[in-house]
Amino acid sequence: IYYGIAMAICCGLWGMTVFSSERQQNTLRLLYAMPLSSFSIFTGKLLARLVIVIISCALFSIIPIVFSLVTPSAYIMEGLGCVAALCALGIMFMSLSVFCASVTPSSIVSLILYIVLVGASYLMPQISGHIGSLSRLTFPFVVLLPVIAGLVIYMLFSDVLIGFIAAAAALVPVLYAYLTSNGQRVFTALGNGLANLDIFSPLTPFSQSVFDVGVLLRYLLIGLFFCLCGGFAVAAQRKAKGRLPL
């Protein structure tokens, strides 16, 4: 888990300037005007940062190899499995970092957003347990959920109308649960859903010499999700700024 935290810190610092540096050099207009799709722009930026992650993990894989040569009883495949998990985790963190950089104009704001998301994931077991234990749906919570949903969608697409539609769509089931006094079901389902957002606990089996392919696929799929979201964010910014159509 500590290696995962270190990887999260490095990816956050390395990816926060991916788009802000373009703004500082006044090359963002040229980048958006190039005959490339928005997903190609985001993917290119991401792959350039992932080179460092892959090289770092490749160098880190030397440790279990050397350790197996010194200690024949050591299991080299288990050590390489930990490196593979760390590499998949780095891909996910870098995708998240570049995504945060694509939706914010400042590298500092991007880093703050990244820290908030990663920190929330680290604390997700406690957060999900607390939310799942709630039983009564209060009116402020009814208002807060749609607002959060609307802000997240607005941040992705930079469109007020789409954000308003998302907030309205989130308000319908929450308001129904509030009026029918089914708040406990909402909190239980929300707590179970938030528990799946914990990205650090799945590393525990690897520390116990258990190789879990499902965890690797989970990290890669989350990274792909942020890659798609980043592509939509870049497309929305190009459209909002009048550079190119989607």
GIRA-V213804 format. One record per residue. N is the residue number from 1. RES is the residue in three letters. PSI is psi in radians with two decimals (NA if undefined). OMEGA is omega in whole degrees, 0 to 359 (999 if undefined). Layout:
# GIRA-V213804
n->N res->RES psi->PSI omega->OMEGA
n->N res->RES psi->PSI omega->OMEGA
This chain:
# GIRA-V213804
n->1 res->ILE psi->-0.64 omega->181
n->2 res->TYR psi->-0.63 omega->174
n->3 res->TYR psi->-0.64 omega->177
n->4 res->GLY psi->-0.70 omega->177
n->5 res->ILE psi->-0.72 omega->178
n->6 res->ALA psi->-0.70 omega->178
n->7 res->MET psi->-0.69 omega->179
n->8 res->ALA psi->-0.73 omega->180
n->9 res->ILE psi->-0.80 omega->182
n->10 res->CYS psi->-0.75 omega->181
n->11 res->CYS psi->-0.67 omega->179
n->12 res->GLY psi->-0.74 omega->180
n->13 res->LEU psi->-0.60 omega->184
n->14 res->TRP psi->-0.54 omega->185
n->15 res->GLY psi->-0.14 omega->188
n->16 res->MET psi->-0.34 omega->184
n->17 res->THR psi->0.20 omega->189
n->18 res->VAL psi->-0.64 omega->179
n->19 res->PHE psi->-0.52 omega->179
n->20 res->SER psi->-0.56 omega->177
n->21 res->SER psi->-0.59 omega->176
n->22 res->GLU psi->-0.67 omega->178
n->23 res->ARG psi->-0.72 omega->181
n->24 res->GLN psi->-0.60 omega->180
n->25 res->GLN psi->0.04 omega->180
n->26 res->ASN psi->0.64 omega->178
n->27 res->THR psi->0.05 omega->181
n->28 res->LEU psi->-0.66 omega->178
n->29 res->ARG psi->-0.75 omega->178
n->30 res->LEU psi->-0.69 omega->180
n->31 res->LEU psi->-0.77 omega->180
n->32 res->TYR psi->-0.43 omega->181
n->33 res->ALA psi->-0.14 omega->180
n->34 res->MET psi->2.57 omega->181
n->35 res->PRO psi->1.04 omega->179
n->36 res->LEU psi->2.60 omega->176
n->37 res->SER psi->2.76 omega->181
n->38 res->SER psi->-0.62 omega->179
n->39 res->PHE psi->-0.58 omega->177
n->40 res->SER psi->-0.69 omega->178
n->41 res->ILE psi->-0.83 omega->181
n->42 res->PHE psi->-0.77 omega->181
n->43 res->THR psi->-0.69 omega->178
n->44 res->GLY psi->-0.77 omega->177
n->45 res->LYS psi->-0.70 omega->181
n->46 res->LEU psi->-0.80 omega->182
n->47 res->LEU psi->-0.62 omega->178
n->48 res->ALA psi->-0.62 omega->178
n->49 res->ARG psi->-0.54 omega->182
n->50 res->LEU psi->-0.35 omega->178
n->51 res->VAL psi->-0.75 omega->179
n->52 res->ILE psi->-0.73 omega->180
n->53 res->VAL psi->-0.80 omega->182
n->54 res->ILE psi->-0.73 omega->178
n->55 res->ILE psi->-0.72 omega->179
n->56 res->SER psi->-0.76 omega->179
n->57 res->CYS psi->-0.61 omega->177
n->58 res->ALA psi->-0.72 omega->177
n->59 res->LEU psi->-0.64 omega->180
n->60 res->PHE psi->-0.48 omega->180
n->61 res->SER psi->-0.24 omega->178
n->62 res->ILE psi->-0.53 omega->184
n->63 res->ILE psi->-0.93 omega->179
n->64 res->PRO psi->-0.51 omega->178
n->65 res->ILE psi->-0.83 omega->179
n->66 res->VAL psi->-0.69 omega->181
n->67 res->PHE psi->-0.64 omega->178
n->68 res->SER psi->-0.52 omega->177
n->69 res->LEU psi->-0.65 omega->179
n->70 res->VAL psi->-0.71 omega->181
n->71 res->THR psi->1.72 omega->184
n->72 res->PRO psi->-0.42 omega->182
n->73 res->SER psi->-0.16 omega->181
n->74 res->ALA psi->2.57 omega->181
n->75 res->TYR psi->1.84 omega->184
n->76 res->ILE psi->-0.61 omega->182
n->77 res->MET psi->-0.59 omega->178
n->78 res->GLU psi->-0.67 omega->177
n->79 res->GLY psi->-0.73 omega->178
n->80 res->LEU psi->-0.53 omega->175
n->81 res->GLY psi->-0.68 omega->176
n->82 res->CYS psi->-0.67 omega->178
n->83 res->VAL psi->-0.69 omega->178
n->84 res->ALA psi->-0.71 omega->177
n->85 res->ALA psi->-0.70 omega->179
n->86 res->LEU psi->-0.65 omega->179
n->87 res->CYS psi->-0.77 omega->178
n->88 res->ALA psi->-0.67 omega->178
n->89 res->LEU psi->-0.68 omega->178
n->90 res->GLY psi->-0.67 omega->177
n->91 res->ILE psi->-0.73 omega->180
n->92 res->MET psi->-0.80 omega->181
n->93 res->PHE psi->-0.70 omega->180
n->94 res->MET psi->-0.64 omega->176
n->95 res->SER psi->-0.73 omega->178
n->96 res->LEU psi->-0.73 omega->181
n->97 res->SER psi->-0.79 omega->179
n->98 res->VAL psi->-0.61 omega->176
n->99 res->PHE psi->-0.78 omega->178
n->100 res->CYS psi->-0.64 omega->178
n->101 res->ALA psi->-0.46 omega->182
n->102 res->SER psi->-0.32 omega->183
n->103 res->VAL psi->-0.03 omega->180
n->104 res->THR psi->2.53 omega->181
n->105 res->PRO psi->-0.25 omega->185
n->106 res->SER psi->2.50 omega->178
n->107 res->SER psi->-0.57 omega->179
n->108 res->ILE psi->-0.77 omega->178
n->109 res->VAL psi->-0.68 omega->177
n->110 res->SER psi->-0.77 omega->180
n->111 res->LEU psi->-0.69 omega->178
n->112 res->ILE psi->-0.78 omega->178
n->113 res->LEU psi->-0.72 omega->179
n->114 res->TYR psi->-0.77 omega->180
n->115 res->ILE psi->-0.70 omega->179
n->116 res->VAL psi->-0.78 omega->182
n->117 res->LEU psi->-0.79 omega->180
n->118 res->VAL psi->-0.73 omega->178
n->119 res->GLY psi->-0.68 omega->177
n->120 res->ALA psi->-0.67 omega->177
n->121 res->SER psi->-0.69 omega->180
n->122 res->TYR psi->-0.62 omega->180
n->123 res->LEU psi->0.10 omega->186
n->124 res->MET psi->-0.64 omega->177
n->125 res->PRO psi->-0.74 omega->178
n->126 res->GLN psi->-0.70 omega->181
n->127 res->ILE psi->-0.82 omega->181
n->128 res->SER psi->-0.65 omega->178
n->129 res->GLY psi->-0.69 omega->179
n->130 res->HIS psi->-0.77 omega->180
n->131 res->ILE psi->-0.72 omega->180
n->132 res->GLY psi->-0.40 omega->180
n->133 res->SER psi->-0.16 omega->178
n->134 res->LEU psi->2.68 omega->183
n->135 res->SER psi->-0.36 omega->185
n->136 res->ARG psi->2.24 omega->180
n->137 res->LEU psi->1.90 omega->182
n->138 res->THR psi->2.82 omega->182
n->139 res->PHE psi->-0.71 omega->177
n->140 res->PRO psi->-0.61 omega->178
n->141 res->PHE psi->-0.59 omega->177
n->142 res->VAL psi->-0.64 omega->179
n->143 res->VAL psi->-0.63 omega->186
n->144 res->LEU psi->-0.73 omega->183
n->145 res->LEU psi->-0.89 omega->178
n->146 res->PRO psi->-0.62 omega->179
n->147 res->VAL psi->-0.76 omega->179
n->148 res->ILE psi->-0.77 omega->179
n->149 res->ALA psi->-0.75 omega->179
n->150 res->GLY psi->-0.70 omega->180
n->151 res->LEU psi->-0.69 omega->180
n->152 res->VAL psi->-0.79 omega->180
n->153 res->ILE psi->-0.66 omega->177
n->154 res->TYR psi->-0.67 omega->180
n->155 res->MET psi->-0.56 omega->180
n->156 res->LEU psi->-0.76 omega->189
n->157 res->PHE psi->-0.14 omega->180
n->158 res->SER psi->0.70 omega->181
n->159 res->ASP psi->2.09 omega->182
n->160 res->VAL psi->-0.69 omega->182
n->161 res->LEU psi->-0.78 omega->180
n->162 res->ILE psi->-0.68 omega->177
n->163 res->GLY psi->-0.69 omega->178
n->164 res->PHE psi->-0.70 omega->178
n->165 res->ILE psi->-0.72 omega->178
n->166 res->ALA psi->-0.71 omega->178
n->167 res->ALA psi->-0.71 omega->179
n->168 res->ALA psi->-0.69 omega->179
n->169 res->ALA psi->-0.61 omega->178
n->170 res->ALA psi->-0.46 omega->182
n->171 res->LEU psi->-0.57 omega->186
n->172 res->VAL psi->-0.99 omega->181
n->173 res->PRO psi->-0.60 omega->180
n->174 res->VAL psi->-0.74 omega->179
n->175 res->LEU psi->-0.64 omega->177
n->176 res->TYR psi->-0.77 omega->179
n->177 res->ALA psi->-0.62 omega->179
n->178 res->TYR psi->-0.72 omega->182
n->179 res->LEU psi->-0.51 omega->181
n->180 res->THR psi->0.10 omega->178
n->181 res->SER psi->0.67 omega->176
n->182 res->ASN psi->0.67 omega->183
n->183 res->GLY psi->-0.58 omega->182
n->184 res->GLN psi->-0.67 omega->178
n->185 res->ARG psi->-0.70 omega->179
n->186 res->VAL psi->-0.80 omega->182
n->187 res->PHE psi->-0.65 omega->178
n->188 res->THR psi->-0.81 omega->179
n->189 res->ALA psi->-0.69 omega->180
n->190 res->LEU psi->-0.69 omega->178
n->191 res->GLY psi->-0.72 omega->178
n->192 res->ASN psi->-0.66 omega->179
n->193 res->GLY psi->-0.71 omega->179
n->194 res->LEU psi->-0.53 omega->179
n->195 res->ALA psi->-0.51 omega->179
n->196 res->ASN psi->-0.15 omega->180
n->197 res->LEU psi->0.01 omega->177
n->198 res->ASP psi->2.05 omega->185
n->199 res->ILE psi->-0.02 omega->180
n->200 res->PHE psi->-0.66 omega->181
n->201 res->SER psi->-0.63 omega->178
n->202 res->PRO psi->-0.22 omega->178
n->203 res->LEU psi->-0.26 omega->184
n->204 res->THR psi->-0.77 omega->179
n->205 res->PRO psi->-0.58 omega->180
n->206 res->PHE psi->-0.60 omega->177
n->207 res->SER psi->-0.29 omega->178
n->208 res->GLN psi->0.38 omega->176
n->209 res->SER psi->0.60 omega->176
n->210 res->VAL psi->2.06 omega->182
n->211 res->PHE psi->2.07 omega->183
n->212 res->ASP psi->1.86 omega->180
n->213 res->VAL psi->-0.57 omega->181
n->214 res->GLY psi->-0.60 omega->179
n->215 res->VAL psi->-0.72 omega->178
n->216 res->LEU psi->-0.79 omega->179
n->217 res->LEU psi->-0.63 omega->179
n->218 res->ARG psi->-0.80 omega->179
n->219 res->TYR psi->-0.73 omega->181
n->220 res->LEU psi->-0.67 omega->179
n->221 res->LEU psi->-0.67 omega->176
n->222 res->ILE psi->-0.71 omega->176
n->223 res->GLY psi->-0.70 omega->177
n->224 res->LEU psi->-0.66 omega->179
n->225 res->PHE psi->-0.80 omega->179
n->226 res->PHE psi->-0.52 omega->176
n->227 res->CYS psi->-0.75 omega->177
n->228 res->LEU psi->-0.75 omega->178
n->229 res->CYS psi->-0.69 omega->178
n->230 res->GLY psi->-0.66 omega->176
n->231 res->GLY psi->-0.74 omega->177
n->232 res->PHE psi->-0.66 omega->180
n->233 res->ALA psi->-0.75 omega->178
n->234 res->VAL psi->-0.73 omega->179
n->235 res->ALA psi->-0.71 omega->179
n->236 res->ALA psi->-0.68 omega->179
n->237 res->GLN psi->-0.66 omega->178
n->238 res->ARG psi->-0.69 omega->180
n->239 res->LYS psi->-0.75 omega->182
n->240 res->ALA psi->-0.60 omega->182
n->241 res->LYS psi->0.00 omega->177
n->242 res->GLY psi->0.41 omega->180
n->243 res->ARG psi->-1.07 omega->182
n->244 res->LEU psi->2.70 omega->174
n->245 res->PRO psi->2.87 omega->179
n->246 res->LEU psi->NA omega->999
